[in-house]
Amino acid sequence: MHCLKIRFYLKERKNLDILEVIRRYGPVTRTEISRITKYNIVTVSNYVNNYIKKDLVVEKGLDISSGGRKPTLVELNSRNCFVIGIDIGPANIIAALTDLSLNMITKVKKSRPKESMEDVVSKSIELIYEVIEKSQIEAKKIKGLGIGISGIIDSKAGTVRDTDPKRGKTAANYISIKNLIEREFGIPTFVGNDATVAAFGEKRIGLDAEIENVLYMFSDVGCGIIIKGEIYAGAGGSAGEVQLNVGGEEDDLTKDLGLFRSGSINLGILDSGVAAFKSGKSPKIKELAQNKVENVDVEIVIDAARQNDPEAIQILEKAGLNLGVRIAYLINLFNPEIVILGGGMERAGDLILEPIKRMVRRLAFEEPASMVRIIPSRLGDNAVSLGAASLVIREIFINA
């Protein structure tokens, strides 16, 4: 089963709607669930009673009554069912174990191996064992595992292609990854692109339920798309790639496409920070890196900018303006309510958000630009792992 399932039968739709209300608002009464979902109280009661029989939901005390019998509250049985979300990113692998309410129980983070995808899968399996051991949760209570992986997914071919030129743009079979992990742990496993998965996590956890149209900018490399509350992954799962596949020599056409070329996962901030170190243009970057160029990273450039280093501020300004071009284009195309800046860039705050917003005001049409909010990720570096966990929980809900 592919992880990015977006069409539902009526029963699945009701399962998802009712259980999502319980997840988001529980403890909650059946009457309140009926009011929010617009399903009649008899339908809600029948579904909730079924969830109780399956140990997905438990009754918890009584609500305050306005007269007559006090209504019973229900909530998810967060002690009986757990899931794991994996973030296989360009630099790190993160494993997070959560309960059904998406409360994180345990998290483990390790550097991603620089070798083959087989090494990456082996490291991921190690992290899964480690996060289970640290959580002290019985393995039989873990009901599924989700993976958000960087690269271009082709669901028809069952592949994911790494776009990092330093690793040689290698391709791997994600179905094999999925099957290896399912055989190892004996639980259903789902796979999605990291930006898409992160967008879903932000939608489920970080935003109001009423917000339905969301873009999650994973730097200038990828974009997660949520339309009418559901993931949009495209025909093969690769929707949202906002970098251009420009190879070979430049010609008259491609030389004008500079702003739509990727500056890397960190918007070129790292390369610019290293250049500023070497040229001596930023004494603050040099100081924070303890005079060692190998210590320069994005965090150091951001810290230097926060300490009013002019060169570091200019680096973030340029990165924000370049990213703002893409965001303005996507705002015109999708007309979202929210654009979320993630992939680590959210740590720069207004230092990068302000130039992005300036470029959006300049390039986007007034109507979509006036209704969109551009905000930093609320989940930070947990967005992909919690988004992957959210995918699993959605599958549990629709099949309840």
C-alpha positions in Angstrom: 0.0 0.0 0.0 1.4 3.4 -0.9 1.6 5.9 1.9 0.1 8.9 0.2 -3.5 7.6 -0.1 -5.9 10.5 -0.5 -9.2 9.0 -1.6 -11.5 7.5 1.0 -14.7 5.4 1.1 -17.5 6.8 3.2 -16.7 4.6 6.2 -13.0 5.5 6.0 -13.9 9.2 5.8 -16.1 9.0 8.9 -13.4 7.0 10.8 -10.8 9.7 10.0 -13.0 12.6 10.8 -14.3 11.3 14.1 -10.9 10.0 15.3 -9.1 13.1 14.3 -11.6 15.2 16.3 -10.9 12.9 19.3 -7.2 13.3 18.8 -7.3 17.0 18.4 -9.9 17.9 21.1 -10.1 14.9 23.4 -11.2 14.4 26.1 -14.4 15.3 24.3 -18.1 14.3 24.4 -19.9 12.4 21.7 -22.2 15.4 21.3 -19.3 17.7 20.7 -17.9 15.3 18.1 -21.2 15.3 16.4 -21.3 19.1 16.3 -17.8 19.4 14.9 -18.0 16.6 12.3 -21.7 17.3 11.4 -22.4 13.6 11.7 -25.6 12.8 13.6 -25.2 11.7 17.2 -26.4 8.1 16.6 -23.7 7.6 13.9 -21.0 9.2 16.2 -22.0 7.0 19.1 -22.0 3.8 17.0 -18.5 4.6 15.7 -17.1 5.6 19.1 -18.5 2.4 20.7 -16.7 0.4 18.0 -13.4 2.2 18.7 -13.8 1.5 22.4 -14.2 -2.2 21.7 -11.0 -2.1 19.6 -9.1 -0.3 22.5 -8.5 2.7 20.2 -10.6 5.0 22.4 -11.4 5.0 26.2 -14.0 6.7 28.2 -12.7 9.2 30.8 -14.9 10.6 33.5 -17.9 12.9 33.0 -18.3 16.3 31.5 -20.1 19.2 33.3 -23.8 18.9 32.7 -26.2 21.8 31.9 -29.0 19.7 33.3 -29.9 16.0 33.3 -27.4 13.1 32.9 -23.7 14.1 32.7 -22.2 13.2 29.3 -19.2 10.9 29.1 -15.9 12.1 27.8 -13.8 10.0 25.4 -10.2 10.2 24.3 -7.6 8.1 22.4 -6.1 5.2 24.2 -2.6 6.5 24.1 -1.2 3.7 26.3 -2.2 1.0 23.9 -1.0 2.1 20.4 2.3 3.7 19.3 3.9 4.5 16.0 7.4 5.4 14.7 8.3 8.2 12.3 11.7 8.2 10.5 13.3 11.2 8.9 16.0 10.1 6.4 17.3 13.6 5.6 20.3 14.8 3.6 22.5 15.1 6.7 20.8 13.2 9.5 18.4 10.4 10.3 15.9 11.0 13.1 13.6 8.3 14.6 10.7 9.4 16.8 8.2 7.2 18.7 4.8 8.8 19.4 1.5 7.8 20.9 -1.8 8.1 18.9 -2.1 11.7 20.0 1.3 12.4 18.3 2.9 13.1 21.7 6.6 12.3 21.2 7.8 9.6 23.7 11.4 9.2 22.5 13.6 10.6 19.8 17.0 9.5 18.5 19.2 11.4 16.0 22.3 10.3 14.2 24.4 11.5 11.2 23.4 10.0 7.9 26.0 7.6 6.4 27.7 9.1 3.4 27.9 5.8 1.6 25.2 3.7 -0.2 21.5 3.6 0.4 22.0 0.1 1.9 24.1 1.8 4.6 21.4 4.4 5.2 18.8 1.6 5.6 21.0 -0.3 8.0 21.5 2.9 10.1 17.8 3.5 10.1 17.1 0.0 11.4 19.6 0.6 14.2 17.8 3.8 15.1 14.5 2.1 15.2 15.8 -0.6 17.6 17.4 2.2 19.7 14.2 4.3 19.9 12.1 1.3 20.9 14.6 0.3 23.6 14.8 3.8 25.0 11.0 4.2 25.0 10.6 0.9 27.0 7.4 0.3 25.0 6.4 -3.2 24.2 7.1 -4.0 20.6 3.6 -5.5 20.1 2.1 -2.0 20.9 3.9 -0.4 17.9 1.4 -0.5 15.1 3.2 1.1 12.2 6.2 3.0 10.9 6.4 6.0 8.5 9.4 7.2 6.6 10.0 10.6 5.1 13.0 10.4 2.7 14.8 13.2 0.8 14.9 12.7 -2.9 12.6 12.4 -5.9 10.0 9.6 -5.5 8.6 7.7 -8.4 5.8 5.6 -6.9 5.1 3.8 -10.2 8.7 2.6 -10.5 9.1 2.3 -6.7 12.2 4.4 -6.6 13.7 7.3 -4.8 16.5 9.3 -6.4 18.9 11.2 -4.2 19.5 14.6 -5.7 22.7 15.5 -3.8 25.5 15.7 -6.4 28.0 14.9 -3.7 26.5 11.4 -3.4 26.3 11.0 -7.1 22.5 11.4 -7.5 22.0 7.7 -6.7 18.7 6.0 -7.1 17.4 3.3 -4.8 14.3 1.1 -4.6 12.1 2.5 -1.9 9.8 -0.5 -2.1 12.9 -2.6 -1.0 13.5 -0.2 1.9 9.8 -0.5 2.9 9.9 -4.3 2.6 13.2 -4.6 4.5 11.8 -2.7 7.4 8.5 -4.5 7.4 10.2 -7.9 7.5 12.6 -6.7 10.2 9.9 -5.4 12.6 6.7 -7.1 11.3 4.7 -3.8 11.1 3.2 -1.9 8.2 5.6 0.7 6.8 4.8 3.8 4.6 7.1 6.0 2.6 6.8 9.6 1.4 9.0 12.5 0.3 10.4 14.4 3.3 8.9 17.8 2.3 5.5 16.3 1.6 5.6 14.4 4.9 6.7 17.5 6.8 3.8 19.5 5.3 1.4 16.9 6.5 2.9 16.9 10.0 2.6 20.7 10.2 -1.0 20.5 9.1 -2.0 17.8 11.6 -0.1 19.2 14.6 1.0 22.8 14.1 -2.0 24.5 12.4 -5.7 25.1 13.2 -8.0 22.4 11.8 -9.8 24.9 9.6 -6.7 25.7 7.5 -6.8 23.5 4.4 -4.3 24.9 1.8 -0.7 24.8 2.9 2.8 25.0 1.3 5.8 23.8 3.3 9.0 25.2 1.9 11.9 22.7 2.5 14.6 25.3 1.6 14.7 25.9 -2.1 14.9 22.2 -2.9 11.5 20.8 -2.1 8.0 22.0 -1.3 5.3 20.0 0.5 1.7 20.7 -0.8 -1.5 20.3 1.1 -4.7 21.0 -0.9 -8.1 21.0 0.8 -6.6 19.3 3.8 -5.0 16.4 1.9 -1.5 15.7 0.6 -1.0 16.5 -3.1 1.8 14.2 -4.3 1.2 14.3 -8.0 1.0 11.4 -10.5 4.1 9.6 -9.2 4.8 11.1 -5.8 7.3 13.7 -6.9 5.1 16.9 -6.8 6.8 19.8 -5.0 10.3 19.7 -6.5 11.0 23.4 -6.9 14.6 23.1 -8.0 15.4 23.0 -11.7 17.1 20.0 -13.3 19.7 22.2 -15.2 22.7 20.2 -16.3 25.4 20.5 -18.9 26.5 23.8 -20.4 24.5 27.0 -20.1 22.7 28.3 -23.2 20.7 31.5 -23.8 17.6 30.0 -22.2 19.1 28.4 -19.0 21.4 31.2 -18.1 18.4 33.4 -17.2 17.1 30.8 -14.8 19.5 31.4 -12.0 17.0 32.2 -9.3 15.2 28.9 -9.9 18.4 26.9 -9.4 18.9 25.3 -6.1 21.3 26.9 -3.6 21.4 23.5 -1.8 19.4 22.3 1.2 20.7 25.4 3.1 20.0 28.0 0.4 23.7 28.4 -0.2 24.1 29.9 3.2 26.8 27.5 4.2 28.9 28.1 1.1 28.6 31.8 1.5 29.5 31.6 5.1 32.7 29.6 4.3 33.5 32.2 1.6 33.0 35.0 4.1 35.3 33.2 6.5 38.1 32.7 4.0 37.9 36.3 2.6 37.9 37.8 6.0 34.7 39.7 5.3 33.1 38.4 8.4 35.2 38.5 11.5 32.2 37.4 13.6 31.8 34.1 11.6 35.5 33.5 12.0 35.3 34.1 15.8 32.2 31.9 16.3 33.9 29.1 14.2 37.0 29.4 16.5 39.2 30.3 13.5 38.5 26.8 12.0 36.8 26.9 8.6 35.6 23.3 9.0 33.5 24.6 12.0 31.4 26.9 9.8 27.8 25.8 9.5 24.4 27.5 9.0 23.9 28.0 12.7 27.1 30.0 13.0 26.1 32.2 10.1 22.7 32.8 11.7 24.3 33.5 15.1 26.7 36.0 13.4 23.7 37.7 11.8 21.9 37.9 15.1 25.0 39.6 16.5 24.6 42.3 13.7 27.5 41.0 11.5 26.8 42.9 8.2 28.2 40.1 6.0 26.1 37.4 7.7 23.0 39.6 7.5 23.6 40.1 3.8 24.0 36.3 3.3 20.6 35.6 4.9 19.1 38.6 3.0 20.2 37.2 -0.4 19.0 33.7 0.5 15.6 35.1 1.6 15.2 37.1 -1.6 16.1 34.2 -3.8 13.7 31.9 -1.9 11.0 34.6 -2.0 11.0 34.4 -5.9 9.9 30.8 -5.7 7.4 31.4 -2.9 5.8 34.2 -4.8 5.4 32.0 -7.9 3.9 29.2 -5.8 1.6 31.6 -4.1 0.3 32.8 -7.5 -0.1 29.1 -8.5 -1.7 27.6 -5.4 -3.2 30.5 -3.5 -2.5 28.9 -0.1 -3.6 30.2 3.3 -0.2 29.4 4.9 3.3 29.1 3.7 5.6 27.4 6.2 9.4 27.9 6.1 11.2 24.8 7.3 14.2 22.6 6.6 16.2 24.3 9.2 15.8 27.8 7.7 13.1 28.7 10.2 15.9 29.2 12.8 16.9 32.4 11.2 13.5 34.0 12.0 12.8 37.4 10.7 16.4 37.7 9.3 15.2 35.5 6.4 11.4 35.8 6.7 11.4 39.6 6.1 13.3 39.5 2.7 11.0 36.6 1.7 7.9 38.7 2.5 9.4 41.7 0.6 9.9 39.6 -2.5 6.4 38.1 -2.2 4.9 41.6 -1.9 6.8 42.6 -5.0 6.2 39.6 -7.2 3.0 37.9 -6.1 -0.4 39.2 -7.2 -2.1 41.3 -4.6 -5.1 39.1 -4.1 -3.3 35.8 -3.1 -0.5 37.7 -1.4 -3.0 39.6 0.8 -4.5 36.4 2.2 -1.4 34.3 2.8 0.6 34.1 6.0 4.3 33.2 5.8 5.4 31.6 9.1 8.3 29.6 10.5 7.9 25.9 11.1 6.4 25.1 14.5 7.8 21.6 14.5 11.4 22.5 13.5 13.6 19.5 12.9 10.8 17.2 14.1 8.6 18.1 11.2 9.5 15.1 9.0 9.6 12.4 11.7 6.3 13.6 13.2 4.8 14.0 9.8 5.8 10.4 9.0 4.2 9.3 12.3 1.1 11.3 11.3 0.8 9.3 8.1 0.8 6.0 10.0 -1.8 7.3 12.4 -4.0 8.4 9.5 -3.8 4.8 8.2 -4.8 3.4 11.6 -7.7 5.8 11.8 -9.2 5.2 8.4 -8.9 1.4 8.9 -10.4 1.5 12.4 
